[in-house]
Amino acid sequence: MLERMSTPRTSVIFDLDGTLVDSEPNYYEATRRTLSAFAGDTDFDWERHTDFVGIGTRETLEILGPRYGIGAPVDELLAATNRSYLELARASTEVYPEMRVFVERLYAAGVPMAVASGSSREAIEAVVGGTGLDAWLTTLVSAEEVGRGKPAPDVFLEAARRLGAAPARCVVFEDAAPGAAAARAAGMRCVALPYVKATADDPAFLAADLLLRGGQSEFTARAALEWLGVE
């Protein structure tokens, strides 16, 4: 285990899905299973799934349920989707290698860190624990625990509160436009790594303090540490 060093001024808040881990394939499959179970065959494919990257599972199902004529309550759809997702996540979730190095280096430098995600608390804990990220990331905030999900700033503001950090001292790492918009609304700096590269020109990404148009393919722990001023 790397030892902590002196505490710096900046705190870092990570989105989880698509930023620290490539969990979107699992979310797609979990959502597809739910729609198939409640509505039969649908046209929901990967391309349609990418329209909902960065939006919470509940909010996604609130849109998709009526679209596919599903009359079941959203809580029932959410429970089914979460069951499928947890099964898939526990079986296989990939941490982006450079992100793992980045988190380890931040921890060693004593940088306060949190995860703020639109996923359920149970899903966040399953992924962070199952990938070993819980060795460095212990402050976890789910959109379930705040009033509004992204693009509202609530989840990021709650993460900052738990870290004891002023929003202006926080830097958010995000892969989705709603999350980048939430960071800006929270008064935080933002590093944007678009999961869907075609969305790089979204105004929320263009307003980010640092935009890596190629997403994870352009991200390196070394460059990010230099940008943050962390040795």
C-alpha positions in Angstrom: 0.0 0.0 0.0 1.3 3.4 -0.9 1.8 5.8 2.0 0.0 9.1 2.3 2.0 12.3 1.9 1.1 15.9 2.7 -2.5 17.0 2.1 -2.9 19.3 -0.9 -5.5 22.0 -1.6 -7.4 20.2 -4.3 -10.1 17.5 -3.8 -11.0 15.2 -6.7 -14.5 13.8 -7.3 -14.9 11.0 -9.8 -18.0 9.9 -11.7 -17.9 6.1 -11.7 -19.5 4.6 -14.8 -17.5 5.3 -17.9 -14.9 7.4 -16.0 -13.3 5.0 -13.5 -14.7 1.8 -14.9 -16.1 0.7 -18.3 -19.5 -0.4 -16.9 -21.7 0.9 -19.7 -21.8 -2.5 -21.4 -23.2 -4.0 -18.2 -25.8 -1.2 -17.9 -26.8 -1.6 -21.5 -27.4 -5.4 -21.0 -29.2 -4.9 -17.7 -31.6 -2.3 -19.3 -32.1 -4.5 -22.4 -33.1 -7.4 -20.2 -35.6 -5.4 -18.3 -37.2 -3.9 -21.4 -37.3 -7.4 -23.0 -38.9 -8.9 -19.9 -41.6 -6.2 -19.6 -42.2 -5.3 -23.2 -41.0 -8.2 -25.3 -38.7 -7.5 -28.3 -37.8 -3.8 -28.7 -35.5 -1.7 -30.8 -33.3 -0.8 -27.8 -29.8 -1.3 -29.0 -26.3 0.0 -28.0 -26.8 3.2 -30.1 -30.0 4.0 -28.2 -28.3 3.2 -24.9 -25.6 5.8 -25.6 -28.3 8.5 -25.5 -28.6 7.8 -21.8 -24.9 7.7 -20.8 -24.5 9.9 -17.8 -28.2 9.8 -16.8 -29.3 7.9 -13.7 -30.9 4.5 -14.1 -34.2 5.7 -12.6 -34.4 8.7 -14.9 -33.5 6.5 -17.9 -36.4 4.1 -17.1 -38.8 6.9 -16.5 -38.2 7.8 -20.2 -38.0 4.3 -21.6 -41.0 2.8 -19.7 -43.6 5.0 -21.4 -41.7 4.9 -24.7 -42.1 1.1 -24.9 -45.6 1.1 -23.5 -44.6 -0.4 -20.1 -47.3 0.1 -17.5 -45.3 -1.3 -14.5 -44.2 1.2 -11.9 -40.7 2.6 -12.4 -39.6 1.2 -9.0 -40.4 -2.3 -10.3 -38.4 -1.7 -13.5 -35.5 -0.2 -11.4 -35.4 -3.2 -9.1 -35.3 -5.6 -12.1 -32.5 -3.6 -13.8 -30.5 -3.3 -10.6 -30.7 -7.1 -10.1 -29.4 -7.7 -13.6 -26.7 -5.1 -13.3 -25.4 -6.3 -10.0 -25.1 -9.8 -11.4 -23.2 -8.6 -14.4 -21.0 -6.1 -12.5 -19.9 -8.7 -9.9 -19.0 -11.1 -12.8 -16.9 -8.6 -14.7 -16.2 -4.8 -14.5 -13.0 -3.3 -16.0 -11.1 -0.5 -14.4 -9.4 1.8 -16.9 -5.7 1.0 -16.2 -4.5 4.7 -16.3 -7.4 5.6 -14.0 -6.3 3.0 -11.5 -2.7 4.4 -11.5 -4.1 7.9 -11.2 -6.2 7.0 -8.1 -3.3 5.3 -6.5 -1.0 8.3 -7.0 -3.6 10.7 -5.7 -4.0 8.6 -2.6 -0.3 8.5 -2.1 -0.2 12.3 -2.4 -3.0 12.7 0.2 -5.5 14.1 -2.2 -9.1 13.8 -0.8 -11.2 11.8 -3.2 -14.8 10.8 -3.6 -17.1 8.9 -6.1 -20.3 10.7 -7.0 -22.5 8.6 -9.3 -26.0 8.3 -10.6 -25.9 4.6 -9.9 -27.6 3.0 -6.8 -25.6 2.8 -3.6 -25.5 -1.0 -3.8 -24.2 -0.9 -7.4 -21.5 1.6 -6.5 -20.3 -0.5 -3.6 -20.4 -3.6 -5.7 -18.2 -2.1 -8.4 -15.8 -0.2 -6.1 -15.4 -3.3 -3.9 -15.2 -5.8 -6.7 -12.5 -3.9 -8.5 -10.4 -3.2 -5.5 -10.9 0.6 -5.8 -12.2 0.6 -2.3 -8.6 0.5 -1.1 -8.4 4.1 -2.1 -11.9 5.4 -2.5 -14.1 5.3 0.6 -16.3 8.3 0.2 -19.1 7.2 -2.0 -22.3 9.2 -2.9 -25.2 7.9 -4.9 -27.8 10.1 -6.6 -30.3 8.1 -4.5 -29.0 10.0 -1.5 -29.7 13.5 -2.8 -32.7 15.3 -4.1 -31.8 15.5 -7.8 -29.6 13.5 -10.1 -27.3 14.9 -12.7 -27.3 17.4 -14.5 -28.3 19.0 -11.1 -25.3 19.5 -8.9 -26.6 17.8 -5.8 -24.5 14.6 -5.9 -21.3 16.6 -6.4 -22.1 19.1 -3.7 -22.9 16.3 -1.2 -19.5 14.7 -2.1 -17.7 17.9 -1.4 -19.6 18.3 1.9 -18.5 14.8 3.0 -14.9 15.6 2.1 -15.1 18.9 3.9 -14.0 20.7 0.7 -15.2 23.9 -0.8 -16.7 23.4 -4.2 -14.3 25.8 -5.8 -11.5 23.6 -4.6 -12.9 20.4 -6.2 -12.1 19.0 -9.6 -14.6 16.6 -11.2 -13.7 13.9 -13.7 -16.6 13.0 -15.9 -17.4 11.1 -19.1 -20.9 12.4 -19.8 -22.4 15.7 -20.7 -25.0 15.8 -17.9 -22.2 15.2 -15.4 -20.0 17.9 -16.8 -23.0 20.3 -16.6 -23.6 19.2 -13.0 -19.9 20.0 -12.1 -20.2 23.4 -13.6 -23.5 24.0 -11.7 -21.7 23.0 -8.5 -19.1 25.6 -9.1 -16.4 23.0 -9.6 -13.7 22.6 -12.2 -14.2 19.7 -14.6 -12.0 17.3 -16.6 -14.2 15.9 -19.4 -13.4 12.5 -21.0 -16.4 11.9 -23.4 -17.4 8.2 -23.3 -19.2 8.8 -26.6 -16.7 10.7 -28.6 -19.3 12.0 -31.0 -20.7 14.1 -28.1 -17.4 16.0 -27.5 -18.9 19.2 -29.0 -21.7 19.2 -26.5 -21.8 22.7 -24.8 -21.3 21.1 -21.4 -18.1 19.5 -22.5 -16.9 22.6 -24.3 -17.3 24.5 -21.0 -15.1 22.1 -19.1 -11.7 23.3 -17.8 -10.0 20.4 -19.6 -11.6 18.5 -22.5 -9.9 15.3 -23.7 -11.9 14.7 -26.9 -10.6 11.2 -27.3 -11.8 10.2 -23.9 -9.9 7.4 -22.1 -7.7 6.9 -25.2 -6.1 10.3 -24.5 -6.0 10.1 -20.7 -2.8 9.4 -18.8 -2.2 9.5 -15.1 1.0 11.4 -15.5 -0.5 14.2 -17.5 -3.5 14.5 -15.2 -1.3 14.7 -12.1 0.8 17.5 -13.8 -2.4 19.4 -14.7 -3.6 19.2 -11.1 -0.2 20.2 -9.8 0.2 17.0 -7.8 3.7 15.6 -7.5 
